[in-house]
Amino acid sequence: MKNLKKYILIALAVLFTNLSFAQKNLNPIQEIPCSTYTPDTEMDTFVGNWKWTSGNDSFEILLKKEKVFHSISNDHSCVDRIIGFHQYVKNGTIIESSLQHQNTNFAENLMSIYGYIVAPNQILWAGVDILSNGNHVKMELEYIDANHVKIKSLNTYPGTKLYLPGQTIPSSEITLPQDIILTKQ
């Protein structure tokens, strides 16, 4: 029994040491040089602060373009992605907001919007976290002109979802407004 405790303590010490050194070696993504990078200028049209208002209801999104590592490649190549933050107000009450994180970057993982493709017809495809119910949906954001974008659709992702025991199963309800035109602020 005494030897078992000794082995457990040694194993925990080795594990803790490895975790400590692993954490010290992490650098922000922006400090690691890219092997290749070609800017995606089509994403520039979506960058900015956009807002829709109707009476006491409003929906605001702040979108930024950021250079990140290509998630599929392991050659340190970089690509542009849209990260964003949103706030939804209904009847004058803030239902959900991630705008307090607008000064963070991709590496901090506090964004509520993550855009990855601009389709040929000027549509940004992005994932959106619905903070009030834990749902994650896909959004199609259409560029209209320099001052307007339109949320064409918000849909749940198709397919089977896996939740481990103890995890909260999010609602599949989409509570954010759809088919709205936002104006650049």
Solvent accessible surface area in square Angstrom, and as a share of the most:
residue,aa,sasa,rsa
1,M,174,0.78
2,K,173,0.73
3,N,96,0.49
4,L,101,0.50
5,K,123,0.52
6,K,117,0.50
7,Y,139,0.53
8,I,88,0.45
9,L,119,0.59
10,I,87,0.44
11,A,61,0.47
12,L,99,0.49
13,A,57,0.44
14,V,84,0.48
15,L,97,0.48
16,F,145,0.61
17,T,60,0.35
18,N,90,0.46
19,L,96,0.48
20,S,34,0.22
21,F,120,0.50
22,A,52,0.40
23,Q,116,0.51
24,K,150,0.63
25,N,113,0.58
26,L,125,0.62
27,N,90,0.46
28,P,66,0.42
29,I,39,0.20
30,Q,88,0.39
31,E,120,0.54
32,I,56,0.28
33,P,112,0.70
34,C,38,0.23
35,S,70,0.45
36,T,87,0.50
37,Y,77,0.29
38,T,113,0.66
39,P,74,0.46
40,D,46,0.24
41,T,96,0.56
42,E,81,0.37
43,M,1,0.00
44,D,66,0.34
45,T,47,0.27
46,F,0,0.00
47,V,50,0.28
48,G,17,0.16
49,N,45,0.23
50,W,0,0.00
51,K,69,0.29
52,W,51,0.18
53,T,87,0.50
54,S,59,0.38
55,G,71,0.69
56,N,110,0.57
57,D,32,0.17
58,S,15,0.09
59,F,3,0.01
60,E,27,0.12
61,I,0,0.00
62,L,32,0.16
63,L,2,0.01
64,K,57,0.24
65,K,61,0.26
66,E,24,0.11
67,K,89,0.38
68,V,3,0.01
69,F,44,0.18
70,H,51,0.23
71,S,99,0.64
72,I,153,0.78
73,S,40,0.26
74,N,148,0.76
75,D,77,0.40
76,H,106,0.47
77,S,14,0.09
78,C,9,0.06
79,V,32,0.18
80,D,4,0.02
81,R,38,0.14
82,I,0,0.00
83,I,0,0.00
84,G,0,0.00
85,F,1,0.00
86,H,0,0.00
87,Q,37,0.17
88,Y,15,0.06
89,V,20,0.12
90,K,90,0.38
91,N,113,0.58
92,G,57,0.54
93,T,82,0.48
94,I,102,0.52
95,I,71,0.36
96,E,10,0.04
97,S,29,0.19
98,S,4,0.03
99,L,26,0.13
100,Q,128,0.57
101,H,52,0.23
102,Q,68,0.30
103,N,144,0.74
104,T,22,0.13
105,N,46,0.24
106,F,48,0.20
107,A,49,0.38
108,E,91,0.41
109,N,113,0.58
110,L,76,0.38
111,M,29,0.13
112,S,4,0.03
113,I,1,0.01
114,Y,64,0.24
115,G,0,0.00
116,Y,69,0.26
117,I,77,0.39
118,V,15,0.09
119,A,8,0.06
120,P,137,0.86
121,N,98,0.50
122,Q,53,0.24
123,I,10,0.05
124,L,0,0.00
125,W,98,0.35
126,A,0,0.00
127,G,4,0.04
128,V,1,0.01
129,D,49,0.26
130,I,1,0.00
131,L,80,0.40
132,S,58,0.37
133,N,33,0.17
134,G,50,0.48
135,N,10,0.05
136,H,83,0.37
137,V,0,0.00
138,K,72,0.31
139,M,2,0.01
140,E,59,0.26
141,L,0,0.00
142,E,50,0.22
143,Y,53,0.20
144,I,76,0.38
145,D,60,0.31
146,A,67,0.52
147,N,83,0.43
148,H,61,0.27
149,V,0,0.00
150,K,55,0.23
151,I,0,0.00
152,K,85,0.36
153,S,24,0.16
154,L,4,0.02
155,N,68,0.35
156,T,52,0.30
157,Y,65,0.25
158,P,111,0.70
159,G,64,0.62
160,T,140,0.82
161,K,98,0.41
162,L,150,0.75
163,Y,77,0.29
164,L,107,0.53
165,P,133,0.84
166,G,88,0.85
167,Q,98,0.43
168,T,121,0.70
169,I,122,0.62
170,P,38,0.24
171,S,47,0.30
172,S,87,0.56
173,E,109,0.49
174,I,45,0.23
175,T,45,0.26
176,L,7,0.03
177,P,21,0.13
178,Q,77,0.34
179,D,97,0.50
180,I,16,0.08
181,I,87,0.44
182,L,0,0.00
183,T,56,0.33
184,K,76,0.32
185,Q,125,0.55
